[in-house]
Amino acid sequence: MNQETDFIVRNADENDIPEVMEVNLRTLPENYWYGFYKFVLDKWGDLFLVAETDKKIIGYIMNRIEDARDPVLYGKENELIKEKKRSIEDIMSSFKNMFSESHKVGHVISIAVLPEYRKKGIGTALLNEAIKKMKDNYGAEAVYLEVRVSNKEAISLYKKLGFEEVRIVKEYYRDGEDAYVMVKKL
Ligand SMILES: CC(C)(COP(=O)(O)OP(=O)(O)OC[C@H]1O[C@@H](n2cnc3c(N)ncnc32)[C@H](O)[C@@H]1OP(=O)(O)O)[C@@H](O)C(=O)NCCC(=O)NCCS
């Protein structure tokens, strides 16, 4: 139990899904159906965590593990630093990457904390615990996520934990907003 803020982080189980869905519906416009949560839980249950206080779920994080061939996603390249136009060498190198070895990476699917429990370190605790497990249990080389370019709170949390913006995906979200892809090397 965390003394200062009185919450625990633990693995989610199937009974938690309805409450996790409630937290998600209250906090994010990106919502999922029950079967998706169940699929993620069955496949990467050790990376599906909830924050709980007095038996109430106040936050969650769900993640998956992927095999990445894209060097941006495993933390080798940053498209936002490379300012030059894509040369023929870049195009050839992207083509080569498609056939190169894949790299294990963690992908944060969704993280949220109920508004009344924010700024107490819960988001940090969820993310840190998930990242540790990605590394220890799967040997992940990096962790990446997408975030709305306007989501100052989340971007600030990710930067504090060592993520950096590496790519912009235009109109990634349904409402047309762009996303940053942010990566942290492990
Ligand atoms: C992003 C979110 C998960 C952060 O959760 P949290 O429990 O409040 O995060 P923490 O208390 O661990 O905060 C850690 C850091 O995040 C940043 N941060 C969090 N809230 C912030 C705010 N309102 N303004 C500015 N920075 C903020 C700060 O850098 C903070 O460090 P500090 O406390 O030393 O200043 C939470 O705001 C949330 O659920 N937002 C809605 C859902 C969402 O946007 N999810 C991310 C989708 S990509």
The ligand as an SDF file (V2000), in Angstrom:
LIG
                    3D

 48 50  0  0  0  0  0  0  0  0999 V2000
   -2.3530   11.2940  -18.1080 C   0  0  0  0  0  0  0  0  0  0  0  0
   -2.8560   10.7500  -16.7680 C   0  0  0  0  0  0  0  0  0  0  0  0
   -2.9520    9.2210  -16.8770 C   0  0  0  0  0  0  0  0  0  0  0  0
   -1.8260   11.1110  -15.6820 C   0  0  0  0  0  0  0  0  0  0  0  0
   -2.2150   10.4640  -14.4870 O   0  0  0  0  0  0  0  0  0  0  0  0
   -1.8190   11.0410  -13.0460 P   0  0  0  0  0  0  0  0  0  0  0  0
   -2.0970    9.9820  -12.0600 O   0  0  0  0  0  0  0  0  0  0  0  0
   -2.4640   12.3460  -12.8280 O   0  0  0  0  0  0  0  0  0  0  0  0
   -0.2370   11.2320  -13.2380 O   0  0  0  0  0  0  0  0  0  0  0  0
    0.8270   11.4870  -12.0800 P   0  0  0  0  0  0  0  0  0  0  0  0
    0.2000   12.0090  -10.8560 O   0  0  0  0  0  0  0  0  0  0  0  0
    1.6730   10.2790  -11.9530 O   0  0  0  0  0  0  0  0  0  0  0  0
    1.6550   12.6820  -12.7260 O   0  0  0  0  0  0  0  0  0  0  0  0
    2.9550   12.5120  -13.1820 C   0  0  0  0  0  0  0  0  0  0  0  0
    3.3770   13.6860  -14.0270 C   0  0  0  0  0  0  0  0  0  0  0  0
    2.4780   13.8720  -15.1220 O   0  0  0  0  0  0  0  0  0  0  0  0
    2.3670   15.2640  -15.4240 C   0  0  0  0  0  0  0  0  0  0  0  0
    1.0190   15.7360  -15.1610 N   0  0  0  0  0  0  0  0  0  0  0  0
   -0.0150   15.0370  -14.6600 C   0  0  0  0  0  0  0  0  0  0  0  0
   -1.1090   15.8230  -14.5730 N   0  0  0  0  0  0  0  0  0  0  0  0
   -0.7600   17.0270  -15.0430 C   0  0  0  0  0  0  0  0  0  0  0  0
   -1.4600   18.2620  -15.2270 C   0  0  0  0  0  0  0  0  0  0  0  0
   -2.7540   18.3960  -14.8860 N   0  0  0  0  0  0  0  0  0  0  0  0
   -0.7870   19.3010  -15.7570 N   0  0  0  0  0  0  0  0  0  0  0  0
    0.5090   19.1820  -16.1020 C   0  0  0  0  0  0  0  0  0  0  0  0
    1.2340   18.0340  -15.9470 N   0  0  0  0  0  0  0  0  0  0  0  0
    0.6040   16.9800  -15.4280 C   0  0  0  0  0  0  0  0  0  0  0  0
    3.3560   15.9480  -14.5000 C   0  0  0  0  0  0  0  0  0  0  0  0
    4.6190   15.9580  -15.1530 O   0  0  0  0  0  0  0  0  0  0  0  0
    3.3620   15.0170  -13.3170 C   0  0  0  0  0  0  0  0  0  0  0  0
    4.5100   15.1260  -12.5460 O   0  0  0  0  0  0  0  0  0  0  0  0
    4.4810   16.1000  -11.2450 P   0  0  0  0  0  0  0  0  0  0  0  0
    3.3560   15.5950  -10.3860 O   0  0  0  0  0  0  0  0  0  0  0  0
    5.8180   15.9040  -10.6580 O   0  0  0  0  0  0  0  0  0  0  0  0
    4.2230   17.4670  -11.7610 O   0  0  0  0  0  0  0  0  0  0  0  0
   -4.2150   11.3770  -16.3700 C   0  0  0  0  0  0  0  0  0  0  0  0
   -4.1140   12.7760  -16.5030 O   0  0  0  0  0  0  0  0  0  0  0  0
   -5.3910   10.8910  -17.1960 C   0  0  0  0  0  0  0  0  0  0  0  0
   -5.9890    9.8620  -16.8950 O   0  0  0  0  0  0  0  0  0  0  0  0
   -5.7750   11.6200  -18.2570 N   0  0  0  0  0  0  0  0  0  0  0  0
   -6.9360   11.2600  -19.0770 C   0  0  0  0  0  0  0  0  0  0  0  0
   -6.6570   10.0260  -19.8840 C   0  0  0  0  0  0  0  0  0  0  0  0
   -5.4840   10.2320  -20.8090 C   0  0  0  0  0  0  0  0  0  0  0  0
   -5.2940   11.2960  -21.3760 O   0  0  0  0  0  0  0  0  0  0  0  0
   -4.6880    9.1700  -20.9670 N   0  0  0  0  0  0  0  0  0  0  0  0
   -3.5200    9.1960  -21.8240 C   0  0  0  0  0  0  0  0  0  0  0  0
   -3.9080    8.8860  -23.2010 C   0  0  0  0  0  0  0  0  0  0  0  0
   -2.4780    8.8070  -24.2680 S   0  0  0  0  0  0  0  0  0  0  0  0
  1  2  1  0
  2  3  1  0
  2  4  1  0
  2 36  1  0
  4  5  1  0
  5  6  1  0
  6  7  2  0
  6  8  1  0
  6  9  1  0
  9 10  1  0
 10 11  2  0
 10 12  1  0
 10 13  1  0
 13 14  1  0
 14 15  1  0
 15 16  1  0
 15 30  1  0
 16 17  1  0
 17 18  1  0
 17 28  1  0
 18 19  1  0
 18 27  1  0
 19 20  2  0
 20 21  1  0
 21 22  1  0
 21 27  2  0
 22 23  1  0
 22 24  2  0
 24 25  1  0
 25 26  2  0
 26 27  1  0
 28 29  1  0
 28 30  1  0
 30 31  1  0
 31 32  1  0
 32 33  2  0
 32 34  1  0
 32 35  1  0
 36 37  1  0
 36 38  1  0
 38 39  2  0
 38 40  1  0
 40 41  1  0
 41 42  1  0
 42 43  1  0
 43 44  2  0
 43 45  1  0
 45 46  1  0
 46 47  1  0
 47 48  1  0
M  END
$$$$
